[in-house]
Amino acid sequence: MRVLAICGSLRKGSYNRSLLRAAAGLAPAGMEVEVVGIEGVPLFSEDLEKEGMPEAVAELRLKGKAADGILFGCPEYNYGIPGPLKNAFDWLSRSHGEPRTPFLGRPVAIMGASLSMMGTARAQLQLRQSLQACGALTMPSPEVYVMRAQDKFDAGGQLTDKPTHEAVAKLMTAFGAWIDKLKG
Protein backbone atom coordinates (compact mmCIF):
# COMPACT_ATOMS: atom_id res chain seq x y z
CA MET A 1 0.00 0.00 0.00
CA ARG A 2 1.46 3.35 -1.08
CA VAL A 3 0.71 6.62 0.70
CA LEU A 4 1.79 10.04 -0.50
CA ALA A 5 2.30 12.37 2.47
CA ILE A 6 2.16 16.04 1.43
CA CYS A 7 3.69 18.61 3.76
CA GLY A 8 1.81 21.90 3.60
CA SER A 9 4.66 23.98 5.00
CA LEU A 10 7.64 25.40 3.16
CA ARG A 11 9.76 25.83 6.30
CA LYS A 12 12.84 23.58 6.42
CA GLY A 13 12.32 22.84 10.12
CA SER A 14 8.57 22.39 9.71
CA TYR A 15 6.79 20.60 12.54
CA ASN A 16 4.38 19.22 9.94
CA ARG A 17 7.23 17.69 7.94
CA SER A 18 8.52 16.16 11.19
CA LEU A 19 5.01 14.92 11.99
CA LEU A 20 4.76 13.24 8.58
CA ARG A 21 8.18 11.64 9.01
CA ALA A 22 6.99 10.29 12.38
CA ALA A 23 3.83 9.00 10.68
CA ALA A 24 5.94 7.23 8.05
CA GLY A 25 7.90 5.54 10.82
CA LEU A 26 4.68 4.50 12.55
CA ALA A 27 2.98 3.16 9.42
CA PRO A 28 1.57 -0.36 9.74
CA ALA A 29 3.31 -3.27 8.04
CA GLY A 30 2.82 -3.19 4.29
CA MET A 31 2.33 0.58 4.09
CA GLU A 32 5.01 2.62 2.32
CA VAL A 33 4.86 6.37 2.99
CA GLU A 34 6.64 8.93 0.80
CA VAL A 35 6.88 12.40 2.37
CA VAL A 36 6.99 15.20 -0.20
CA GLY A 37 7.07 18.97 -0.06
CA ILE A 38 5.39 21.58 -2.21
CA GLU A 39 8.43 23.73 -2.82
CA GLY A 40 8.67 24.72 -6.45
CA VAL A 41 4.92 24.70 -7.08
CA PRO A 42 4.25 28.06 -8.78
CA LEU A 43 1.32 30.29 -7.92
CA PHE A 44 -1.77 28.96 -9.66
CA SER A 45 -2.83 30.88 -12.73
CA GLU A 46 -5.11 29.73 -15.51
CA ASP A 47 -2.81 31.57 -17.92
CA LEU A 48 0.14 29.49 -16.70
CA GLU A 49 -2.04 26.37 -16.78
CA LYS A 50 -2.82 27.00 -20.48
CA GLU A 51 0.92 26.97 -21.22
CA GLY A 52 1.18 23.47 -19.80
CA MET A 53 1.46 21.89 -16.40
CA PRO A 54 4.58 23.03 -14.52
CA GLU A 55 7.05 20.23 -13.83
CA ALA A 56 6.67 20.40 -10.02
CA VAL A 57 2.89 20.09 -10.37
CA ALA A 58 3.10 17.25 -12.91
CA GLU A 59 5.43 15.30 -10.61
CA LEU A 60 3.22 15.79 -7.55
CA ARG A 61 0.16 14.85 -9.57
CA LEU A 62 1.74 11.61 -10.85
CA LYS A 63 2.74 10.63 -7.32
CA GLY A 64 -0.78 11.38 -6.09
CA LYS A 65 -2.39 9.28 -8.79
CA ALA A 66 0.00 6.38 -8.14
CA ALA A 67 -0.72 6.39 -4.40
CA ASP A 68 -3.39 4.32 -2.72
CA GLY A 69 -3.98 7.16 -0.28
CA ILE A 70 -2.91 10.74 0.42
CA LEU A 71 -1.95 12.05 3.84
CA PHE A 72 -1.73 15.79 4.46
CA GLY A 73 0.45 17.48 7.06
CA CYS A 74 -1.66 20.62 7.37
CA PRO A 75 -0.27 23.68 9.18
CA GLU A 76 -2.52 26.52 10.29
CA TYR A 77 -1.74 30.17 9.65
CA ASN A 78 -4.14 32.87 10.85
CA TYR A 79 -6.95 30.38 11.52
CA GLY A 80 -6.77 28.80 8.07
CA ILE A 81 -5.00 26.78 5.39
CA PRO A 82 -1.62 28.33 4.58
CA GLY A 83 -1.37 29.87 1.12
CA PRO A 84 1.28 27.45 -0.24
CA LEU A 85 -0.81 24.40 0.68
CA LYS A 86 -4.01 25.85 -0.77
CA ASN A 87 -2.10 26.81 -3.91
CA ALA A 88 -0.70 23.27 -4.37
CA PHE A 89 -4.16 21.85 -3.67
CA ASP A 90 -5.68 24.13 -6.31
CA TRP A 91 -3.15 22.95 -8.90
CA LEU A 92 -3.78 19.29 -8.03
CA SER A 93 -7.56 19.64 -8.03
CA ARG A 94 -7.65 20.55 -11.71
CA SER A 95 -8.62 17.65 -13.98
CA HIS A 96 -6.56 18.88 -16.97
CA GLY A 97 -8.96 17.07 -19.30
CA GLU A 98 -8.38 13.78 -17.51
CA PRO A 99 -11.29 11.79 -16.11
CA ARG A 100 -10.22 12.44 -12.52
CA THR A 101 -8.05 14.50 -10.24
CA PRO A 102 -5.74 12.75 -7.78
CA PHE A 103 -8.43 13.34 -5.13
CA LEU A 104 -11.57 11.91 -6.76
CA GLY A 105 -12.42 8.67 -4.97
CA ARG A 106 -9.03 8.67 -3.24
CA PRO A 107 -8.70 7.84 0.48
CA VAL A 108 -7.28 10.87 2.32
CA ALA A 109 -6.24 11.54 5.92
CA ILE A 110 -5.20 14.79 7.57
CA MET A 111 -3.02 15.64 10.53
CA GLY A 112 -1.32 18.83 11.57
CA ALA A 113 0.95 20.55 14.05
CA SER A 114 0.96 24.14 15.23
CA LEU A 115 2.41 26.33 17.96
CA SER A 116 -1.09 27.36 19.04
CA MET A 117 -3.34 25.89 21.71
CA MET A 118 -5.88 24.88 19.02
CA GLY A 119 -3.51 22.81 16.95
CA THR A 120 -4.68 22.91 13.33
CA ALA A 121 -8.40 22.25 13.81
CA ARG A 122 -9.60 25.24 11.78
CA ALA A 123 -7.23 24.66 8.86
CA GLN A 124 -8.06 20.96 8.77
CA LEU A 125 -11.77 21.78 8.60
CA GLN A 126 -11.15 24.08 5.63
CA LEU A 127 -9.02 21.44 3.91
CA ARG A 128 -11.76 18.84 4.51
CA GLN A 129 -14.27 21.13 2.78
CA SER A 130 -12.01 21.52 -0.26
CA LEU A 131 -11.36 17.78 -0.38
CA GLN A 132 -15.10 17.08 -0.24
CA ALA A 133 -15.64 19.41 -3.20
CA CYS A 134 -13.11 17.34 -5.16
CA GLY A 135 -14.68 13.98 -4.32
CA ALA A 136 -11.96 12.77 -1.95
CA LEU A 137 -12.89 10.11 0.58
CA THR A 138 -11.51 11.80 3.68
CA MET A 139 -11.22 9.61 6.75
CA PRO A 140 -13.50 11.04 9.45
CA SER A 141 -11.49 9.90 12.46
CA PRO A 142 -9.24 9.63 14.35
CA GLU A 143 -8.12 13.22 14.16
CA VAL A 144 -4.65 14.49 15.06
CA TYR A 145 -4.30 18.14 16.04
CA VAL A 146 -0.85 18.66 17.55
CA MET A 147 -0.93 21.78 19.71
CA ARG A 148 2.15 23.48 21.18
CA ALA A 149 4.28 21.60 18.67
CA GLN A 150 7.44 23.28 19.95
CA ASP A 151 7.05 21.12 23.08
CA LYS A 152 6.43 17.85 21.20
CA PHE A 153 9.56 17.63 19.01
CA ASP A 154 13.25 17.80 19.84
CA ALA A 155 15.76 20.11 18.13
CA GLY A 156 16.35 17.47 15.44
CA GLY A 157 12.65 17.25 14.55
CA GLN A 158 12.02 13.91 16.27
CA LEU A 159 8.62 13.44 17.85
CA THR A 160 9.24 13.06 21.60
CA ASP A 161 5.73 13.36 23.07
CA LYS A 162 4.31 9.93 23.95
CA PRO A 163 0.58 10.83 23.67
CA THR A 164 1.17 12.43 20.27
CA HIS A 165 3.20 9.40 19.20
CA GLU A 166 0.29 7.16 20.18
CA ALA A 167 -2.26 9.38 18.38
CA VAL A 168 -0.22 9.34 15.16
CA ALA A 169 0.21 5.56 15.35
CA LYS A 170 -3.55 5.17 15.84
CA LEU A 171 -4.26 7.43 12.84
CA MET A 172 -1.86 5.50 10.62
CA THR A 173 -3.39 2.15 11.57
CA ALA A 174 -6.87 3.54 10.94
CA PHE A 175 -5.77 5.02 7.62
CA GLY A 176 -4.45 1.64 6.47
CA ALA A 177 -7.82 0.10 7.35
CA TRP A 178 -9.63 2.99 5.61
CA ILE A 179 -7.66 2.44 2.40
CA ASP A 180 -8.30 -1.32 2.54
CA LYS A 181 -12.01 -0.79 3.16
CA LEU A 182 -12.37 1.57 0.22
CA LYS A 183 -10.37 -0.69 -2.10
CA GLY A 184 -12.55 -3.70 -1.30
Secondary structure, DSSP 8 states (H G I E B T S, - for coil): -EEEEEE----TT-HHHHHHHHHHHT--TT-EEEEE--TT-----HHHHHH---HHHHHHHHHHHH-SEEEEE---BTTB--HHHHHHHHHHH--TTSS--SSTT-EEEEEEE-SSTTTTHHHHHHHHHHHHHTT-EE--S--EEE-SGGGTB-TTS-B--HHHHHHHHHHHHHHHHHHHHHH-
